[in-house]
Amino acid sequence: MSQDDAARAGCCSDAASGGGEAGNCGCGAAAAEPQRLWRNLDELSGSASFAAAVENEFPRQAVPLGLGVDRRRFMQLMGASLALGGATACTRQPLEKIVPYVKQPEELVPGLPLFFATGAPVPGGHALGVLATSHMGRPTKIEGNPEHPASLGSTDVFAQASVLGLYDPDRSKVIRNFERIRTWEAFVDALTVELAKQESGGGGGLRILSGMVTSPALRAQIEAVQRRFPAARWYQWEPVNDRSAHLGARAAFGRDLAVHHDLARAEVVLTLDCDLLAQGPGAVRYARDFARGRRVWENAAGANAAAMNRLYAVETTPCPTSTLADHRLALPPAEIGLFTVALAAAVGLPGVAAPGAPRDAGAARLLPALARDLLAHSGRSLVVAGQAAPPELHVLAHALNEHLGNIGTTVLLTEPVLARPADPLADLTELVGELRAGQVEALLILDANPVYDAPRDLGVAEALLSPAARLRVHWGLYDDETARYCHWHLNGTHYLESWGDARAYDGTVTLQQPLIDPLYGGRSAHELLAIFEGRPGTPAHDVVHGLWQQQLGGEAGWRQAVHDGFVANSAAQPATAAVSADAVGAASTNLAGAAAEQTGLTLAFRPDPAVWDGRFANHPWLQELPRPFTKVVWDNPVLVSP
């Protein structure tokens, strides 16, 4: 069999497997017939309609140029063009004055771009180091910062599309109070009166609801607010979150820890219902490190000649990561837990008993080969559970990594990156309970939309209408569903319009600098929280600069960090911890029990790869981004396996 035939058949030769033992890959006999690969059922059946579609990718929409255009069709097209062109004359354009520079900045050359290092927010509160391109004072493009450890010059779809969000005409443009346009000064006066009432009671009726926060400056401000109002409470809500990973790490290690991965050292990777290379705050870095492990020609003359990493994917829903897998196994969610318990027993993890032979034939074939491969690469392997996996699966993943000697090499434990690790669902549930009980008098919501994206049975909208909550303030880029249930809505600033900071997936502090004045006169979250601190009128620059200038040893250190876009050597501190044997036993028992109780069909919900949890639904670039596998745009289908 040729090398190409072996690759098409899914086999892993000894050279391609990094020197693993022959037969470990579990792909069957080497002399098997090459598999026939297909993208959809039409291609598999070889239908005539599919053949026609291949010859002409857009047979219905494309104009057959070879046939020419007749006079009637020409007049139709020209008439429509003239009508659309004349329609713009019916709109009265605002008066605009062009004012030349009295003294043009030396670095500003018409036609030549400028580049500014900053940080693009990632869903979940983290940041990605980017370079923002500016033409004549207008941000136009986002690319990765090659010096930032989280991006290394690459970006994801959300960062690429974020520049269009800056110019979104549907952004909130005014401050609103009960459907009336008000001024910032009027809001400050109203808030000051309420804070004076709260101060007498220690802030017992004051609550703050935000997304997950990694920003050191924002954390310092909220802590200052809590010092001024000791009885106030801070809650966090994120609809698509790392709740399972957080609870799994807490159960496994006994305390809150952050878990990162070094795929540059991993020779064998197992993902358990995990889109490791395309989703999550570290996906950009992980994808680059994983891809480097597949460039076998880079080490052609070295000791590890032709060494290549190997990826096993066990999952419910196809994802971009599994397209790179050498071996993929499709299982329902409950069966993935059972498979992991069987794998833990096969590699000899203490405290885990074998649950019996896997019910799935593919799982039975893959299990022994996978166990041998992981054991053969102890210290150079990696087991990762996904965002949608239950906490028990994360516990077993941590235990497998510890048993295989991966912690400290391919698995890195650090102190938490989040400002306050929390269970978002528990936080929001507690806040709703306090609203219903009349314990909340003043509520500040920072760029969160729980009326839209919280579980319906919580009844967030009804709870917000509590008569006791006499002041409800919403801050954000959009006048969204939650803003409609608040007394005040404040139009916020885009990250390209304001100073700020946030941590990357590994804890690296990433600084945000503005490229343009706020287009709609918005205010940043730092300026808003400064009022709660008792420092009204403090600009965002002073908040961020005041925090980091002192820590960086003066103005020179601050300027260097702004220039680089991040604070050097600011990653989260390493931590050490052992996995609890009791947690492993409980997790394996629960996973095996859940698989035994599972019957019928399973409905798996996953975030959309483009609009995510719905926060980017107003973004045409992302709506028109073809989804992986289906190439669907502007739609929300339910996928059913044949």
Salt bridges, closest charged atoms under 4 A:
ASP5 OD1 - ARG8 NH2 2.21
GLU43 OE1 - ARG39 NE 3.34
GLU143 OE2 - LYS141 NZ 2.60
GLU179 OE2 - ARG176 NH1 3.77
GLU179 OE2 - ARG484 NH1 3.04
GLU194 OE1 - ARG470 NE 2.85
GLU199 OE2 - ARG228 NE 3.29
GLU223 OE2 - ARG219 NE 2.99
GLU238 OE2 - ARG615 NH2 2.45
ASP256 OD1 - HIS246 ND1 3.60
ASP256 OD1 - ARG250 NE 3.03
ASP262 OD2 - ARG265 NE 3.38
GLU267 OE1 - HIS377 NE2 3.83
GLU267 OE1 - ARG380 NH1 2.67
ASP273 OD2 - ARG606 NH2 2.85
ASP289 OD2 - ARG285 NE 3.04
ASP289 OD1 - ARG292 NH1 2.95
GLU298 OE2 - ARG295 NH1 3.96
GLU315 OE2 - ARG328 NE 2.48
ASP326 OD2 - ARG294 NH2 2.56
GLU335 OE2 - ARG359 NH2 2.37
ASP373 OD2 - ARG310 NH2 2.65
ASP373 OD1 - HIS377 ND1 3.26
GLU415 OE1 - ARG255 NH1 3.40
ASP423 OD1 - ARG243 NE 2.66
ASP427 OD2 - ARG420 NH2 2.64
GLU430 OE2 - ARG233 NH1 3.36
GLU434 OE1 - ARG207 NE 2.64
GLU434 OE2 - ARG233 NH1 2.32
GLU441 OE1 - ARG470 NH2 3.37
GLU462 OE2 - ARG456 NH2 3.15
ASP479 OD2 - ARG176 NE 3.19
ASP479 OD2 - ARG484 NH2 3.26
ASP480 OD1 - HIS474 NE2 3.40
GLU497 OE1 - ARG171 NH2 2.97
GLU527 OE2 - ARG523 NH1 3.83
GLU533 OE2 - ARG535 NH2 3.17
ASP542 OD1 - HIS541 ND1 3.28
GLU555 OE1 - HIS545 NE2 2.94
GLU555 OE2 - ARG559 NE 3.55
ASP564 OD1 - HIS563 ND1 2.95
ASP608 OD2 - ARG627 NE 2.96
ASP613 OD2 - ARG615 NH2 2.68
